[in-house]
Amino acid sequence: MAGCGSSRPSRQWSRRLVALFLPLLLVVGSLAGDPWARADGAKFPGEPLALRQVPGPSPRQTIDNFLATTGQAHQLIHGAIDQGLADPGWFYTPGQRHQVGQGQGLLDQATEALNLSELPQALHPITGVGTMVMLRSLLLYDLAHHPGLVLPGPNEVAREGLKSWTIPETPITLALNQPGAGAKASPAALPCQQCSEQDFLFSPRTVAQVDADFNRLFAQDPALRHRFGGDLYVTWSLLPGGALPPKWMLRLPASWKHWLVNQPFGGQSLLQWLILVPSSAMGLALGLGLLLRLRHQFRLSLEHLGRRPYWQRVGFLLPLLPLLSLWRWFCIDWVNLTGDRALVVLVTARVLNMAVAAPLLYLLAEAVGQSLIRKRQRSAEGTLVLVRRKGAGQLLTIIRVIGLAAAVTVLVQGARSLGLTSITILAMSSVPALAISLGTQQLIRDISDGFSLFLDGQLKVGDQCSIGTPKSGQVDGTVLSMGMRSLSLRLKNGSQLSLPNSQVADSVVTNNSLRSAEPLDLRLPIPKLETQALADLQGRAQALLTETKDLAMAEAHLDHGDGGWWLHVQGRWSGQLTSADLPQRRDRLFLALHGLVTALEAGGSAPEA
């Protein structure tokens, strides 16, 4: 009955967690058909779509392939949307989703023509598609105003040795596919992973200026924007749903659509904000609930609860990672946030991912360590209990250091994905590291001295020791545990004492469990006895030694010399016998042997030792 009662709170919390997750997943799943469009398309029968190579080995081939690929993607996506609106239903057919999936594949292929090597890796998802769609309109506009322009082909590139080329009177430049600044000349360092060094890409400077040039040309002239395909970007950036907006959004009345879609507020449509804000608030509430539950878990006294609470901590923190990924995908890939809004969401999601992943790795290492240092053992009452293994403190220290190293690695890699160089990370961490080292130098010393105690093997759990500390004086007790910061002793009066590892390292430590056995060597003179009496004396002396406690080994011999007989006893005392008790035990044994000799001489029985 006690076991059932103890699991009831965790079951109630599991039901609450499912109740919170289920509505969010249902809402997102009902709205977001686009992420599974490619999966549906993979199952749809039909001829595979032949993709053109983007980019190409000359500026003319790159521009031609880029425009052809993006134009075909535009036709596929808008064709599927038009077919879906012509159908009376509220959902797109599998064939239409398959068609949109093909269009998205073409857009991904066309994105390879952009040199994004100077952008942080984390910013690539919000730069590729939007920049590519705007660049397509700018190319059509510039080529229309230069009807006689001859684009350099492979022959011109080979003859003139071109490494870069700029469309006249425009900032659009194409350059050879070269590694980024400071990168090694290897295929892995190239900005385009699916092409060679002989291909031409749109330069990083061109990519950086696309947004400003698009707004300067088309923001105040809707007719010009419509003529050169700029409506594709405007529709994509103001309608949620990814590449395939839900039908009910496209079928809104004209008056509603004017206010909800066509009038931007803060760079996005009102419809996008109405979907984004409640969904983000729901995700924030769920994340705060998990953190509050984790905070309550840290307040519990875990000494008598075993290893289960450590895994519960990991369980409360683990759902935050997929929740953050879902929120990032929902804001950028489905709601279609653009510009600074998408940048804020992406950086926030990446920073929160680092803030969750780092402690999660440490808590995971802690949970593994707590599971390894405990074992099941049957108590005197016959019940199974968890007890700590020998060497638990040292093993837990090593696992905690591994978890801490993994957490630091996650933080460093996350910072590098945001565009911070190693020198910048080092400079940013030097001041906090100095402050932390000054504030925690005693803790660091305790940890380092704990490793020294572990590696030296001076003490182990279960040893009886005497520690002459400079602050607390002489301390005698049994070692209960050796942790990363302190050593715990069980004193003779039953109380428990914790000593910092640095204080133990500065003390004179006597390990009584490792004390070598003291030698035993006694000689007693024997009066004149018959031969049979001498043999009887040796036998009784050996029996006395056998029955005497605190003797590891001892033998009795009869020696003849110096004009008489001697009873010679040699051996060793037990290693558990302390130095303070040794003189008393030696005197008692000597008196017992002397009484044995006296009794035999008088013809009586031997006394007990």
Buried (B, 14 or more C-beta within 10 A) or exposed (E): EEEEEEEEEEEEBEEEBEEBBEEBEEBBEEBBBBBEBBEBBEEBEEEEBEBBBBBBBBBBBBBBBBBBBBBBBBEBBBBBBEBBEEEEEEEBBEBBBBBBBBBBBBBBBBBBBBBBBBBBEBBBBBBBBBBBBBBBBBBBBBBEEEEEEEBBBEEBBEEEEBEEBBBEEBBBBBBBBBBBEEEEEEEEEBBBEEBEEEBBBBBBBBBBBBBEBBEEBBEEEEEEBEBBBBBBBBBBBBBBBBBBBBBEBBEBEEEEBEEBBEEBEEBBBBBBBEBBEEBBEBBEEBBEBBBEBBEEBEEEEBEEEBBBBBBBBBBBBBBBBEBBEBBBBBBBBBBBBBBEBBBEBBBBBBBBBBBBBBBBBBBBBBBBBBBBBBEEEEEEEEEEEBEBEEBBBBBBBBBBBBBBEBBBEBBBEBBBBBBBEEEEBEEEBEEEEEEEEEEEEEBEBBBEBBBBBBEEEBBBBEBBBBBEBEEEEEBBBBBBBBBBBBBBBBEEEEEEBEBBBBBBBEBEBBBBBBBEBBEBEBEBEBEEBEEEBBEBBBEBBBBBBEEBEBBBEBEBEBEEEEEEBBBBBBBBBEBEBEEEEBEEBBEEBEEBBBBBBEBBBEEEEBBEB
